[in-house]
Amino acid sequence: MVNVLVVDDHIAVTEGTKAILETCDDIFVDTLSPPFSIDLIKDKDYAKYDVILMDINLGLDQNGIEVSKLILKDQPDCKIIIYTGYDIEDYFVEAVKNGIFGAINKNTTKQNIITYINHVLNGDIVMSLELCKRSLKTSAKPPREKVGYTERERKILELLGEGLTNQEIADKIYVSKRTVEYSITEIFNKLNVSSRAEAVLIAKSEGLL
């Protein structure tokens, strides 16, 4: 029996994933949904779970990658997969860099989720060729110089850290979606990154957030 834990701030997601995966006789799914806190998630005993599906946007001050890092610090044997409704390319490489077994999209098929889980149980990570090429290209980038950021760019970085979509950011700061997309491109160029997750993590490390 494979024991899976789904951590997500939307009960519909946790219960939906549980219902889908438990159609398989050899999978049991437990769920963790609000109300919860970073400390509650971090200090939970995960020993009985073979795999953890961790949402990227938990509705907390730290995202799923950051919370997973806290878990792995004390429980390094945990096998965590980022479970997101966003483009997994935004998070995959950064997740792997931090000891997480990559990322999978919530909207993929049941069979894809099960296949990914089975690979993780064997200690493997599944990465598409295109994503592999992109990660190699990113790692080869030269060091970047320090640059300044506008007030709008700092606000967008903050909202990226909260896991908001481009349209949600546009609605928050009262600009068009195209303006947000342009600003994110400028932020990526300044930070010398190619994904939201990288941008947020580097911004935090440099005190921009």
Residue pairs with C-beta under 8 A, 6 or more apart in sequence:
1 26
1 27
1 28
2 26
2 27
2 28
2 50
2 51
2 117
2 121
3 28
3 30
3 48
3 49
3 50
3 51
4 21
4 27
4 28
4 29
4 30
4 49
4 50
4 51
4 52
4 53
4 117
5 29
5 30
5 31
5 32
5 46
5 49
5 51
5 52
5 53
6 13
6 14
6 17
6 18
6 29
6 30
6 31
6 32
6 52
6 53
6 83
7 14
7 31
7 32
7 33
7 41
7 52
7 53
7 54
7 55
7 58
7 64
7 83
8 14
8 17
8 31
8 32
8 33
8 53
8 55
8 58
8 83
9 33
9 34
9 55
9 57
9 58
9 59
9 60
10 33
10 55
11 31
11 33
11 34
13 55
13 106
14 31
14 32
14 33
15 31
17 29
17 31
17 53
17 83
17 106
17 113
18 29
18 30
18 31
20 110
20 113
21 27
21 29
21 110
21 113
21 114
22 28
22 29
23 110
24 114
27 114
27 117
30 49
32 41
32 44
34 59
36 58
37 60
38 60
38 61
38 62
38 67
38 70
41 58
41 67
41 71
42 67
42 70
42 71
42 74
43 74
45 75
46 52
46 71
46 75
46 78
47 75
49 78
50 79
50 121
51 79
51 80
51 81
51 117
51 120
51 121
52 68
52 71
52 78
52 79
52 80
52 81
53 81
53 83
53 104
54 64
54 67
54 68
54 80
54 81
54 82
54 83
54 100
55 64
55 82
55 83
55 84
56 63
56 64
56 65
56 82
56 83
56 84
56 86
56 91
56 103
56 163
57 63
57 64
57 84
57 162
57 163
58 64
58 67
60 67
62 70
63 161
63 163
63 200
64 82
64 83
64 84
65 82
65 91
65 94
65 95
65 98
65 100
65 197
65 201
68 80
68 82
68 95
68 98
68 99
68 100
69 98
69 99
71 78
71 80
72 78
72 80
72 98
72 99
72 100
76 99
79 101
79 120
79 121
80 99
80 100
80 101
81 100
81 101
81 102
81 103
81 104
81 116
81 117
81 120
82 88
82 91
82 92
82 95
82 100
82 102
82 103
82 104
83 103
83 104
83 106
84 91
84 103
84 104
84 105
84 106
85 105
85 106
85 107
86 105
86 163
86 165
86 196
87 105
88 102
88 103
88 104
88 105
88 131
89 131
89 134
89 195
90 195
90 196
90 197
91 103
91 195
91 196
91 197
92 102
92 103
92 127
92 131
92 135
93 131
93 134
93 135
93 138
93 195
93 197
93 198
94 195
94 197
94 198
94 201
95 101
95 102
95 103
95 197
96 102
96 125
101 120
101 125
102 116
102 120
102 125
102 126
102 127
104 112
104 113
104 116
115 126
116 126
119 125
119 126
127 135
134 194
137 194
138 193
138 194
138 198
141 192
142 192
143 192
144 190
144 191
144 192
147 190
149 157
149 187
149 190
149 208
152 173
152 175
152 183
153 183
153 186
153 187
153 190
154 208
155 173
156 169
156 173
156 180
156 183
156 184
156 187
157 187
157 199
157 200
157 203
157 208
157 209
158 209
159 168
159 169
159 172
159 173
160 169
160 184
160 196
160 199
160 200
161 200
161 203
161 204
161 209
164 172
166 177
166 180
166 181
166 184
167 177
167 180
169 180
170 176
170 177
170 179
170 180
173 180
184 196
184 199
187 199
188 194
188 199
191 198
191 199
191 202
191 203
193 199
193 202
200 209
203 209
